[in-house]
Amino acid sequence: MAPEARIKIFLKNSATALCAGLVVLASFSLGAEAARRHYRSHYHHLPQVAAVPPRALPYPQLPLPFEIPGAQYLPLAWADVKGWTDDDHLAAYKTFRASCRSINAQTGASESKALGGSLSEPCRAAKLLEAADDAKAKTFFEENFSPLRISRLGEPDGFVTGYYEPVLEGSRTQTDVYNVPVYRRPSNLFVRGFNQASVSLPNKGPVYRKIGRRKLVPYYDRGEIEDGKIAGRGLEIAWLKDPTDLLFAQIQGSARIKFDDGGTVRLNYDSYNGYPYTAVGRVLIERGIIPKEEMSMQKIREWMAQNPDGAKELRRQNRSYIFFREVNLSDKDEAVGAQGIPLTAGRSIAVDKSLHVYGTPFFIEGELPIESERSKTPFHRLMIAQDTGSAIVGPARADLYFGAGADAGRVSGRLRHAMHFVMLVPKSLDPSVRAARLPVPDPRPSEKIAKLFPQPAASTPVKDETVAIAGPVPLPAPRPVIEPVREPRRPMKSRSHQQ
């Protein structure tokens, strides 16, 4: 076929394809417009439904009655509190009333913690009640509180240790035997937000050494103080025989020092140097010196006595250092807790002050080695939060106070046990009472929607039933193959080569 004929056929086919493409495009446009009109007429105007009046939800007016960070809790019935009926409720009631004297004397805004000022209501009831027997005391707690099982989030139990008030031998002056100083708070120790004359500064947070009028630097750590950084400034309250005695007095937070002349000085926590507490027992466990299951305060004392050089290095692993103040107490009085009232042996506990309010009752249940290191003595006792400590951290963590002297020290020194914690919550914050006032939520709207837009039931194909299957989408026609037109070859002229 001549090249001119081929070009004419190609142009004719292209024109036909172009017209067909325009028709297809037009049909797509018409179809899309028809679909839009169909959608507007059928779905844009939904069926008219009677407007439901807006519901006034009361949830914002019913916040959680209280919230303890990092804790989980479970409301209980009194019958579910194991060992509750076997306790000496009158002893617990007397300890609670001692806390109430401090709570009733408080003025101003309540604390911004879990229970806040809610204890003032049961404290007013306790002030009017003279419970003379266990039955009345038990009834008082059941009528004014609700039991709430509490533990750290993800853990089933709480954890307890013990503490006591050491009774130590000392001297008012330094001698060859008594050469370990017990320091009061230095005047250059500074805590932001507190006056330097304040009593009992916080046991957490930064502490500074004030230089001049403006410069603040971290305070000396234990090693620096033991090396004499504050010696000779008239800060010595008394002198002890052994630095281990001082270390354990600082861990306990209080001490009695008996002098040769028969006199006694009572010491209480006043401030610390700003460094976090490091348990020397944990260091010995990590070093493989004392097995964890054998760890006790007595074991630590024995190792330190046998290893004086190692004891010095071990003490300095705990950079925290406690300064004391003298308190006006007789030998018959118990140590004063952070709440400002004398503690009760066997009924007072130290808790995490950042989470709990002083005066909160906790029923603690489990088994403890009270009689001996190997014994499992049943322990189910209502304790009152009246103290705190830098190592007491968490919602279900307590230090049980056992009194003063060597016997109390032996018992408290072997306590490191998991126990059940039940916090007694004032009835005004009872979560089950609040829950009863919460409304039932509205029904799910699925039924209404199903009625407005009924859908055909999907039929399940039975056996041997023919099911239509969509055919494959046809591919478009291939583009026409256009062969290039070959031009006739022109004769090449020979070129002469110049020599």
Steps between C-alpha positions, in 0.01 A plus 500: 500500500624843415617718790237764426222239531633377832502852643135552393393175669686598822332844515159345442549244781628768739197719435270203564680417826484861611126516439453177688704636790291815512184291508639294787603812691159650443333184629719507811413865559130435457521199731683696769246782481215251523667339805534836669135584439400157632708549817359849564143384455529183709768550766564867545168545677493232771172390655374751748540373857356666804775696674606351833531766768862540614568301815665677791780260583593508871845345452693830525325564832607160637878483481695217652469530880877473528795381296835365619766502227637158413243312709223250442215451745206270558200579727434227756233403750608483862436126493763469225775664707694200631574523873292815553290357785810369684677835544517722808285780361511701823880534477468615139224743597718665766782541249259648245369751755858610565529587130165676513634752750737622229238475224236694697752774574577558131381822340496615142472301179516122513790305354492437126539124534274198472290532815556874538302636794250214507636364830366802686147353494584167674731694732206715613303182565792354699521814712141449614537127561661353809547142389576292807491153348605323183145460366433875497836571340436240230155648432653847474735397219229307314253789517745771396724323248486266203772238436695530178765249392800692367829407335746629247368480143556150365599349836274297731652599836673779683835490676600567862817555695546590866665778695564589863668756723859404585621544856872583484780574741664838452682795648438872511866564418751340268728235651728226372207255525219730389631675189216468242309832488121526475430825313212743512401680182764747373395860454619508138269214393231641272179357351301704251158602627592452867632734761833389641345509847222257403465181700533164320587591143390262220682169462478514119605747238807720444696646791768767463796644683467874506817699434469869567164654420425349157722209403349152546691173452410138590556418863778272621437127471557238772866442414583870513319547830672197654831647383432812711353758261270640771705407807590761759200724438316421823241276328567191715202393712675194643774245426461126435738203506435348159419656161273199437283615795470841339415349160212295642374793709485701179318219319243479782459878519513524879710383795545512875852568626575408859794668673726374778350751744154346458364769272331435165457702184223423250573564134265531204552550128544865405645509145720318251774595256306450176643169375273198440503220753691185401430186702830351616331160529421506129864579423611195701248283316613626158862431590414146605617555858170421674225294328169679455307242702737548796511880491419680826623798696684269737685338208609845379627591847696177530668547161591863576648405836717236334605724207574856626660617174225346291242653732638848436479451124152347531366793704617740232298316239205666676580865432191614691567650842245586772518794741313479832332733745444453871142441616356542845387146576543280804608137484136398540394675180529344157678668212318780320397428143481737207137579586632666816354258754663214697488170314327189634706181498327235291237741364684783324638473149706717268356548150577689182408856592474604135202260458333463839364720777609460861228335707389258224423151642650199320411141584810288430466123480740211441778314678813653657803359687406659831602223741821401318670522163333178381158546658188588302288690748152596373480877482164673449500844652347842440784753479490881481722705266693742723850515358701493177844407372713562193508126418121461532374544144178373344126469570525171695832543678531533878760502774358345819608667825585254779617733780840562657788279606689192393201262488304735274812534286535124457138461389494797263841413358378173345185630332500511119171338406209522259168565677138576412403867538145620561462876522204632700334775298256746664140432399482841331744364239360148475537410131213249512262770628609732219460220246136450599427859393643457151224478233453205269643589156269549201429190287719456195336652188551191285132394519374839384743507211401148393133605484573810293725322251393136464753284327415186299604188675806341348410164351738216554545285191391146550677198365488454121363852458646690207665822605551771239857613471583831339690459173835659445505861392590517125825665413493801265572444129868524419622812332542468118847407385636758260786388286743777411506595133830421339636771280685394179870496543686766311814404305812608685751712313854379503744738654847528367776454755766756490847365510 
